[in-house]
Amino acid sequence: MKKVFAIAGVVAMMASGSALAGDAAAGKAKAAVCAACHGANGISAVPMYPNLKGQKAQYLENALKAYKNGQRTGGTAAMMAPQAAGLSDADIANLAAYFSSL
C-alpha cells in the first residue's frame, strides 16, 4: 500500500511540473555567459546561434544535457559542450526556466 501512495505522489508531482521546475531568477544570474552568442535577452543577433527566449524549458534542458553528455555532436556542439560541461542539473533547470520565461 505504501508503494501505491509513493507512486501516486511522484505522478502528481510530475503532472504539476513542480518537481522539475527550475528557478528563473537563479537562471538569469547564470545566463550572463550565454549572452555572448544568444543575446542578452535570449535573441541572437547572429543567425547561426538559436534564440533561447521563449523556448520550452524541457527542450532547453534536454539540449543542454545532451551537449553535456556528448550526445549532441552536430552544428555548434564544439562550442556548447564545454559550456554545458560545467553546469549542474540544477543550473540547467534554472537556465531553462529563465529562458522559457522570457
Disulfide bonds with the S-S distance in Angstrom:
none
